[in-house]
Amino acid sequence: MSFTSLDFLSFFGVVFALYWLARDRRWQNALLLLASYVFYGWLHPWYAAMLGVSTLADFFIARGMAARPERKRALLWLSVLVNLGVLGFFKYYNFFGPALVGVLEGLGLQADPLLVRILLPAGLSFYTLKKLGYILDVSNGTLKPTHGLLDFALYVSFFPQIVAGPIDRPRSLIPQLEAARVWRADLFHRAWPLLAMGFFKKIVIANTVGALADRVFNLNHPNLVLIVPAALGFTLQILADFSAYTDLSRGFALLLGFETPENFKNPYLSLSPTEFWNRWHISLSTWLRDYVFFPLRRALMRSQRPLPEWLVQSAPPLVTMLVSGLWHGAGWTYLAWGGMYGLLIVLYQTLGLRGEWKPQGRVKVFLAWLVMFTFIVFGWLLFKSPSLAWAFQSLFSDPFAATLDEQAVALVLLSTTFFYFIPLAVKLLMDRFLKPDSYLHAFYYAAAILATIFYLNSAASDFIYFQF
């Protein structure tokens, strides 16, 4: 079920009513767990079965770590290998599948059609990181394993987050699951602006701009005149789409009494790659920082053999961003996208331009922003492209060879992207210069809701991050 579908809204309405009628925390959690498994297994029940088995395994592994400290390391590796093994199989099988089919056919064997393509269970990447974070925290002693299977299972499967995050930390969500919850009017007052913006950004902005940008990315050999506006369009689309999902996730969670983390803080205003990743997909960025970047950096610094300083400084961001690319998908485009950010972080750090760096003067700030925004757009071009060859053939094509029709399409795409960017820019300025209770905010949300209703027929497409 998509958050923007009538099925989900009806489903949530029933869950919401029953949830607040059940005043006891245990009954509320039991209802939410049942609802989460219904939500997750709506289209493919075996997804829910796989989620249940993996949840049971990690629950008892964590309990085993607490009961048998001498086996902690072995149990940790068991969990890591199983979780990453399952994620790797489903996520990367299709990347190597064609080669496997070729090998089988070369041996005179016929490949089973069921093996040619294996579908990635929605949300697998997200709940795998949730479980791994829990196991790693229990292993290093910063978290005690929860005694309740119900609470842990709900932490993993909480339906507002399971498909595309945010990747909530156990130290944040589990205590809320273990605490009593009562309805308060302020939950609605805080949730409805998030819901209004989420529906508006997804249905009005992302779906409209994405429909045009996708047409260019589906062409065999688009011209440079087309690919630049398409990349700008996708840059707007993916921000509107993913931040919309986060807004809706946080809004629905608030209606159930839960505080969940913010995932975006105006990432396109960043002046450096480090700042960008401190603002974009924050829950993933902090997960990678805490469980990949810092451990690798500490390991290099504690190495018994003296290592060159450039290696100690360069390897952690490079490896972390390559892991980020691989996490997003199996393909050279994702790896190149992650590698690009790794190299940029190293380059900026070498020049002394770290995450907290701010140039002096408006002209320098603008130039720093323009350079970083150009890298961001280029990165999204790599991310979206069908292949690296496709991306570079398009970028290095002759712009003067564009036909009048191609120039007209490019102009339409640029103007459409700019037009649908304006509401987000207005909202940013309102948040910065107006008080939260300003009547202009209420007017803005009302206009956003009316626009969403007007655009409802375009709400068919899923959220982009469902595929990761």
N, C-alpha and C positions, 0 to 999 in steps of 0.2 A: 504493500500500500504506500502510495506517495502522500506526503503531507498535504498536497493540494487537491487530492481526490475526494469525491463525495463519500466513498467507502471509508476513508480514514476519518473524516470529520464525524460521520455517524458512529464509527467505532469509538472515537475519543469521547463523544458525548455520553455514550453508555458507560464507558470506563470511569469518566469523571463523576457521574452521578453515583454509581455504586461505590466508588472509592471514598467519597466524603460521607456516604451513609455508614460505611464501616469505620467506626471511630477508633477501634483498636489497631495499633501499629502493625501487629502480626497479620491481621486480616487484610489490612491495606497492602502490605507487602506481598501477601499471597495472591491477591487480586492483580497487582501490577505484574507479578511474575507470570501468571497465566496470560494476561493481556500481552506481555512482551513476546511470549512464545507463539501466541496466535498471530500477532503482528509479523513476527519474523518468518513464520512458516506459512503465511497466507497463500503464497503462490507455490512454494516448494517445501512440503512438510519435512523432507529429509534434511533441509537446512537446520530446522529446529532440533532434529534428532542429533545431528553432528554438534550443534552448539551445546546441547545437554551433556553429551558424553565428554566433550573437552572441558566443560565447566566442572563436572564431577572429578575428573582427573586432577585438575589444578587445585581444587579445594582440598583433596586428600594429600596431594604432594605438599602443600603449604602446612597442613596439620602435621605431616610426617617430619618436616623440617623442625617444627617446634618440639616434637616429642623425641626425635633422635638427632640431636645436633651434629653427631659424628658423621651422619649421612647427608648432611645439608648440601654439600658440594655435589654429590652424585645426584641427589634429587633435583637440584637446580639445573644441572645439565640435562637431565631427563626431560624436564619441562621445556627448557629452551629448544632442545632438539625436536621434540614432538610438535611444539607450537610452530616453530619455523619450518619444520618439515611439511606439515599440513599446509601452511600458508604458501610455501614454495611450490608444492605440487600443484595446487589449484591455480596459483597466480602465474606460474611460469611454464606449466606444461604446454600450453598452446604456443609458447615461444619456440620450444624445442620439438613440438609435436610433428611438424612437417619433416624435420630431419629424421625423426624416429620412423615415420611412415616410409620414408625413402629407404632406410636401412632394412626394414622388414620386407619391402617389395624387392630390394636387391637380393635378399636371401630366398626369394621365391615364396614369401608368405604374404597373405592378404591381411591388411590392417582392418581390425574391427572398427566399423563406423563409429561406435560409441567411444573409441579411444582417439578418434581424429580430433574431436573437440570436447573439452570438459569445461563446463560453465563455472565461473568463479562465484561462490556464494556471496551474496550482497553483505557487506559489512564485515567480512572475515578479517580484512586488514585492520579494522578499527578495534574489534573486540579481542583480537590476538594481542595487540599492544596493551590493551587494558589488563589482560591476564598476565602478560609478561611483566608489566610494571608492578603488579601485585606480588608476583613470585619473587622478583628481584628485591623489592622492599622488604619482604619477609626474610629473604636470604641474608641481606646485609644488616638486619636487626633494627631497621628504622620503622618497622610496622609489625605488630603482632597479628597473627592470623585470626580472622573472625571465627567465632565458634558456631555461627549459624549458617548452615548451607543455604537457607532461604535468602538471607541477606547477601551472601556472596553471589549466588546465582542471579539475583536481581541486579546487583552491581554490574555484572558482565552483560546482561541482556536488556537493561533498561531501555524501553522501546523509543523514547525520544532521541536516544544517542546511538543506538546499535548500528544503524545503516551507514551513517557518515559523521559520527562524532557529535560534539567535541569528545576528545579522549580524556574523560574525567579521571582524576587520580583517586586511588582508594582512600587516601587520607582525607579527601574532601567529600566524596559521595557516601562511603560506607557509614561514617558517623551520622549522616542525615538519615540513612536507611534504618539505623538502629535507634533513632530518636522518635518521640511522639510528634505527630503533626496534626494541627488543627487549622481549619479554614480561617483565613483573614481576608478582609476586603482589599487590603493593599496588594495581595497576590494578583488579583485581577487588574488593578490599576497599573501595576508594573508589567504585566504580561501583555496587555492588549496593544501597546505601541510596538512591541517586538513582533507580535503576530501581524499587525497591520503592515509593518515594513517588510516582513518576510514574504508575505503574499504579494505585495506590490513589487518588490525587487525580482521575485521569481517569475510571476505571471506577466507583468507589464514589461519589465526591462530585459531580463535574461532570455526569455523565450522569444521576444521580438528580435532583438539584436542577434541572438544565436541562430535564428532561422536564416538570416541573410549571410552571416559569416560562414555557416556550414556549407552553403552552396559553393563558395570559393574553395574551401578546403576539400570539397569532394571532386573538384576538377582535376584532370590528369596533369595539365601543365599550365597553371595560372601565371599570368604576367606579373612582374614586379608592381605594376600599377594597381593590380587587384590584391596582391598578397599583403601589402602594407596596410590598406584599410581593413582587410579581413583580420589581420593580427591585432589591430587596434580594437576592432569589434569584439574579438574573442577575449581581449584583455578586460573589457568592460563586462562581457558576459560571465566570465568565470568568477569575477569578484561579486557581481550581483547574485549569481546562482548559489555560490557556496556560502556567502554571508547570509543569504536568504534562508538557507537550510539551518544555519546556526541560530539565526533569530527565531525561527519557528521552533527549533529544538528547545531553546532556552525558554521561550514563551509557554510551550506546552508543559515543560518541566516545572515552571513557576506555578502554573495552575494546579499542579499536583503537590506543591509545597516544597520544591527543591531548588536550591541555588546551584546553577551550573556555570562553567567558566566562559568568559568572553573569548572569542576566537579571532577577531579581526579588529585592528585599531588603525584605520586609514593607511593601509600598507603602501598605497601608491604615492604617498607623500614622503617616502623614505629617501634619505640622501646617501645611503650606503647599503651594501648587500646584507650586512649583519643587522642593520636596523630593519630592513625589509622582513627578515625572518623573525625578528622580535615582534612584528606587527601582523604577519600573514600566518594563518593556520597555527595560532599560538600554542594550542594544546599539543600538536604534533612537534612543533619546534622545540618546546620545552622537554617533551619526552625524549627526543633525539639528543638534546643537550645533556640531560641528566643520565641517560643510559648508554649513550654511544660516545659523545664528545668528551665529557669529563672523565669517564673510566679509561678511554684510550689515552688521553693526555696524561693522566696520572701514571698509567703504565709506562709510557715513554719517559716520563720524568724520573721514574724510579728504576729505570733499567740499570742493571749492574754494569753494562758496558756503556761508556759515555757516547751519547748520540749527538750528532750535529744539531745546533740550535734551530736551523732552518727546518729540519725534519720534525723536531718536537712541535714547532709552531705550525707547520704546514699540513702534516698528516692528519690531525684530528678534524679540521674543517673539511678537508678533501674527502676523507672517508665518510664523515657524517652526511655530507650532501650527496655523495654517491649512494649511500644507504637510502636517503630520502627519495632519490630518483628511482631506485629499484623498488621501494615500497609502493610508489605510485603505479608501477606497471612493468610488464615485461616488454621491453623494446629499446632499441638503441636511442630513440628520441628521448625517452625518460632518463636514460643514463646520461645522455649528453646534456640534458636540462639540469640534472643534479650536478654533474661535473662542472658545468659552466659556473654555477653559483659557488662551488667549492673553490674554483680558481679565482673567482672575483673576490671572495673573502680573503684568500691568501694575498692577492694583489693589493687590495685596500689596506690590509694589515701591514704589509711590507712598506707601504707608503705612509704609514702612521695614521691612516684614516679608519679608525675602529668604530664600533657601533655608536659610541657616545660622541663621535666627532661632529662638530657643527662649524661650518665656515662662517667667517665674519663678513657682513655686508649682504644686501639683498641680491646683488648681481651674482655674487659667488654662490649664494644659496640656490638661486634659480639655475645656474649652470650645473651645480652638483645634482640638483633634482632632475634636470633634463638628461644628464648622462645616465643616472640610475634608472630613470623611467624608460630610456631607450633600451637598456639591458633587460628590464622587466618585459617589455613588449617582445624583444627578440627571444627571450626565454619562453614566453607563451607560444610564440611561433613554433619553436622546436617541440614544445610539449604537445601541441595540437596536430602537428604535421603527420601525415601517414608514414613518412620515412625521412631520414636525413637527406637522402638524395633529392627527394621531392622538395624539401625546404630550400636547399642550396641552389637547385636548378631554378626555382622561382625567384629567389633573391638576386641571382646573377643573370637573370634574363634581361633583354633589352627593353627598357621602359618606353623607348620611342617606337617600338613595334606594336604598341597597344592600339587596338582598333577604337573607333568612336564608341562602339557599344561597350567595350571594356572600360573606357574612360567614364562613360555615363554610369555604369554599375558601380565603379569606384567612388564616384561623387555621391551616389545615393547611399552607399554604405557608410562613407565618412559623415555625411550629414545626419543619417539615422543614428549613428553611434554618438555623435555630439548631442543630438536632441535628447536621447535617453540618458546621457550623462548628466544633463542639467539638473534633474530632480535630486540626484545624489549630491551634487555640488551645493545645491540650495540647502539640503538637510545638514551637510557638514557645516556650512556657515551659520545656520540656525543654532546648532548644538554649541558652536563656539562662542557666539555673541548674544544669544538670548537665554533667558532663564527657562528652566525645564517646564515651569507652569505657565509660560507665555501662551496667550490665546492663539498666536500664530502657529504654535506646534499643533494645537487641536485642529486648526484649519487645515494644516498640512496633512495630518493623518486622515481627516475626513475626505480630502481630495484624493489621497492615495487609495482609500477604500473604494471610492466611487470609480476610480480608474481601474482598479482590480476587477470590480464587477463587470465593467464594460469589456475587459479583455479576457473574461473567463473562458471563452471558446478556444483560446490559444494555450490552455494549461495542460496539454497532453504530455509534453516531454518530461522525462525524469530529471532529477538533479544530476549534475555532471559527476559529482563525487560518489554516486552510487556504484560506479564501475570500479572504484579503487578499494 
